[in-house]
Amino acid sequence: MCSLFRNKYRNESFRLNSHDYSSGGTYFITICTHMGLSYFGNISNGKMILSESGRIAFKLWYALPEHFSFVSLDEFVVMPNHVHGIIIIQSPTAVGTLHATSQKQQSMTTVGTLHATSLQNATSRRSIQNEFMSTISPKPGSLPTVIRSYKSAVSKNIHLSDPDFSWQPRYYDHLIHSARELDRIRDYIINNPIKWDYH
């Protein structure tokens, strides 16, 4: 079972429907393994001893800024059955903005074309489905895109030696609102291994 933070288990998803996860912000992230299984190692004398899978989870988290130029990282810890981290989504760069805009324009053109086609054609169901999938997919440059990529990369690498590994389907995120809150969450992450036996 994943650890508690302010009486909330970290395997739940608390997406804020009104929040734009690509607009920037500092987030506290928790991602749990499936059924809380301890794939990543164990705690000994208040210190986390990483397994090979744990080393993969650790290494790939710190590789995120190499793949996403708008990402910065803060405190992070790998626990036996989950990871806690603070991730900063920065405002898109000019290149990122242009790339995202060009994709959006292309998508809008495609949707418009499909919509016009659907008026003349019996294959409108497919175009409607494509439009719907486009609206529910994570935006480029967004937190969900980054976390989905991380989970996928970790799974792919761990599966080379442990095909049974899997994550919980969702993850927990919390938008950090103040420097005081940031310091409190940093302390929580740093002290998580020490407090493991008390959970």
C-alpha positions in Angstrom: 0.0 0.0 0.0 1.3 3.5 -0.8 2.2 5.8 2.0 -0.1 8.5 3.4 0.3 12.2 3.0 -2.2 14.3 4.9 -4.4 11.2 5.2 -4.6 10.6 1.4 -3.3 7.5 -0.3 -1.1 8.3 -3.2 -2.6 5.9 -5.8 -5.6 8.2 -6.5 -6.1 10.7 -9.3 -7.1 14.2 -8.4 -7.2 15.9 -11.8 -8.4 19.4 -11.6 -10.8 19.8 -14.5 -10.5 23.6 -14.4 -6.7 23.6 -14.3 -4.5 23.8 -17.5 -1.7 21.4 -16.8 0.4 22.9 -19.6 0.2 26.4 -18.2 3.1 26.0 -15.7 3.3 25.3 -12.0 5.0 23.3 -9.3 3.5 19.9 -8.6 3.9 17.2 -5.9 3.6 13.9 -7.7 3.1 10.4 -6.4 3.0 7.3 -8.6 2.4 3.9 -7.1 3.1 0.4 -8.2 0.2 -2.0 -9.0 -1.3 -3.3 -5.8 1.5 -1.6 -3.8 4.0 -4.3 -4.6 7.6 -3.5 -3.5 9.3 -3.7 -6.9 11.8 -0.9 -6.2 13.7 -2.2 -3.2 13.4 -2.0 0.6 14.0 0.2 3.6 16.9 -0.6 5.9 17.7 1.5 9.0 15.7 4.4 7.5 17.5 4.3 4.2 16.1 3.2 0.8 18.0 0.3 -0.8 17.2 0.3 -4.5 16.7 -2.8 -6.5 17.5 -2.8 -10.2 14.0 -1.7 -10.9 14.3 1.0 -8.3 17.5 2.2 -10.0 15.7 2.4 -13.3 12.8 4.5 -11.8 15.4 6.8 -10.2 17.5 7.2 -13.3 14.6 7.9 -15.7 13.1 10.5 -13.4 16.2 12.5 -13.5 16.4 12.1 -17.3 13.0 13.9 -17.8 14.5 17.4 -18.4 16.6 15.8 -21.2 13.4 14.9 -23.0 11.2 17.8 -21.9 12.9 21.2 -22.1 10.0 22.8 -20.1 10.5 20.5 -17.1 12.6 21.1 -14.0 13.0 18.8 -11.0 13.1 19.3 -7.2 13.1 16.8 -4.4 12.5 13.1 -5.4 12.6 9.7 -3.7 12.0 6.2 -4.8 10.2 4.1 -2.1 9.6 0.3 -2.2 6.3 0.7 -3.9 6.0 4.3 -5.1 7.9 7.4 -6.1 7.4 10.9 -4.7 8.7 13.9 -6.6 8.3 17.6 -7.1 8.2 18.6 -10.8 8.1 22.1 -12.2 6.3 22.7 -15.5 7.7 25.9 -17.0 5.9 28.2 -19.5 6.5 26.9 -23.0 9.5 28.1 -24.9 9.1 29.9 -28.2 10.0 26.7 -30.0 7.6 24.7 -27.8 4.9 27.2 -28.4 5.3 27.2 -32.1 5.4 23.4 -32.2 2.2 23.2 -30.1 0.5 25.9 -32.1 1.3 24.2 -35.4 0.0 20.9 -34.1 -3.2 22.6 -32.9 -3.7 24.4 -36.2 -3.1 21.1 -38.0 -5.6 19.4 -35.7 -8.2 22.1 -36.2 -7.7 21.9 -40.0 -8.1 18.1 -39.8 -11.2 18.3 -37.6 -12.7 21.0 -39.9 -12.0 18.9 -42.9 -13.4 15.8 -41.3 -16.5 17.7 -40.2 -17.1 19.0 -43.7 -16.6 15.5 -45.1 -18.9 14.0 -42.5 -21.7 16.2 -43.9 -21.4 14.5 -47.3 -20.4 11.1 -46.2 -21.6 8.1 -44.2 -18.3 7.7 -42.3 -19.0 10.6 -39.9 -18.7 8.3 -36.8 -14.9 7.8 -37.4 -14.3 11.6 -37.7 -16.4 12.3 -34.5 -14.4 9.6 -32.7 -11.1 11.1 -33.9 -12.2 14.5 -32.7 -13.3 13.2 -29.3 -9.9 11.4 -28.8 -8.1 14.6 -29.7 -10.0 16.5 -27.0 -9.3 13.9 -24.2 -5.6 13.2 -25.1 -3.0 15.0 -22.9 -1.8 18.3 -24.4 1.8 18.5 -25.6 3.8 20.3 -23.0 1.5 19.2 -20.1 2.1 17.4 -16.9 0.0 14.4 -17.9 2.2 14.0 -21.0 5.4 14.0 -18.9 4.1 11.5 -16.3 2.7 9.2 -19.0 6.0 9.2 -20.7 7.9 8.5 -17.5 5.6 5.6 -16.5 5.9 4.1 -20.0 9.7 4.4 -20.1 10.1 2.9 -16.6 7.8 0.0 -17.5 9.5 -0.7 -20.8 13.0 -0.9 -19.2 11.9 -2.9 -16.2 10.0 -5.4 -18.4 13.3 -6.5 -19.8 14.1 -8.3 -16.6 10.7 -8.3 -14.8 7.7 -8.7 -17.2 5.3 -8.7 -14.2 6.0 -5.1 -13.2 3.1 -2.6 -13.6 2.1 0.8 -12.2 -1.3 1.8 -10.8 -3.3 3.1 -13.7 -3.4 6.6 -12.3 -1.2 8.9 -10.2 -1.6 11.7 -7.6 -0.7 15.3 -8.3 -1.0 18.3 -6.1 -0.4 21.9 -7.3 1.9 23.6 -4.8 0.7 27.1 -4.0 3.4 28.7 -1.8 7.0 28.5 -0.7 5.9 27.4 2.8 4.0 24.5 1.3 6.9 23.6 -1.0 9.2 23.4 2.0 6.8 21.2 3.9 6.5 18.8 1.0 10.2 18.7 0.5 10.6 17.7 4.1 8.0 15.0 3.7 9.8 13.6 0.7 13.2 13.7 2.3 12.0 12.0 5.5 9.8 9.4 3.8 12.3 6.5 4.1 12.8 7.3 7.8 9.1 7.2 8.6 8.4 4.1 6.5 8.2 1.7 9.4 5.5 4.0 11.1 3.0 3.8 8.2 
